[in-house]
Amino acid sequence: MFTTFTWAIANLERETVDGYVFTAHYTVNASNEVYNAGAYGSMGLERPEGEMIPFSELTPEIVVGWVKEKLTEEKVAEIEAALQAQLDEQQAPTKASGVPW
């Protein structure tokens, strides 16, 4: 089955004076045709040098780009691999609970 990873922004924390976003709360959802898994994280962001994008002009794509850039490609791959492992476990469980009677 093919897995789709969807990165999204759940919330932003900003300074009201100038709109500087100092924290991004993000989600990552992994889904195939049958199973789903998800993760949530928060990340502090440094004040950008030069001009800032006005808060009203930010898009999910822009902020997800910031998050992924700060995480690095390696960490993004680790997060997605962990979610894929959860999907794999759902599809073919390696552990179970219960009693035999």
Secondary structure in CASP SS format (residue, H / E / C, confidence):
PFRMAT SS
TARGET T0000
AUTHOR 0000-0000-0000
METHOD secondary structure of the structure
MODEL  1
M C 1.00
F C 1.00
T C 1.00
T E 1.00
F E 1.00
T E 1.00
W E 1.00
A E 1.00
I E 1.00
A E 1.00
N E 1.00
L E 1.00
E E 1.00
R E 1.00
E C 1.00
T C 1.00
V C 1.00
D C 1.00
G C 1.00
Y C 1.00
V E 1.00
F E 1.00
T E 1.00
A E 1.00
H E 1.00
Y E 1.00
T E 1.00
V E 1.00
N E 1.00
A E 1.00
S E 1.00
N C 1.00
E C 1.00
V C 1.00
Y C 1.00
N E 1.00
A E 1.00
G E 1.00
A E 1.00
Y E 1.00
G E 1.00
S E 1.00
M E 1.00
G E 1.00
L C 1.00
E C 1.00
R C 1.00
P C 1.00
E C 1.00
G C 1.00
E C 1.00
M C 1.00
I C 1.00
P C 1.00
F H 1.00
S H 1.00
E H 1.00
L C 1.00
T C 1.00
P H 1.00
E H 1.00
I H 1.00
V H 1.00
V H 1.00
G H 1.00
W H 1.00
V H 1.00
K H 1.00
E H 1.00
K H 1.00
L H 1.00
T C 1.00
E H 1.00
E H 1.00
K H 1.00
V H 1.00
A H 1.00
E H 1.00
I H 1.00
E H 1.00
A H 1.00
A H 1.00
L H 1.00
Q H 1.00
A H 1.00
Q H 1.00
L H 1.00
D H 1.00
E H 1.00
Q H 1.00
Q H 1.00
A C 1.00
P C 1.00
T C 1.00
K C 1.00
A C 1.00
S C 1.00
G C 1.00
V C 1.00
P C 1.00
W C 1.00
END
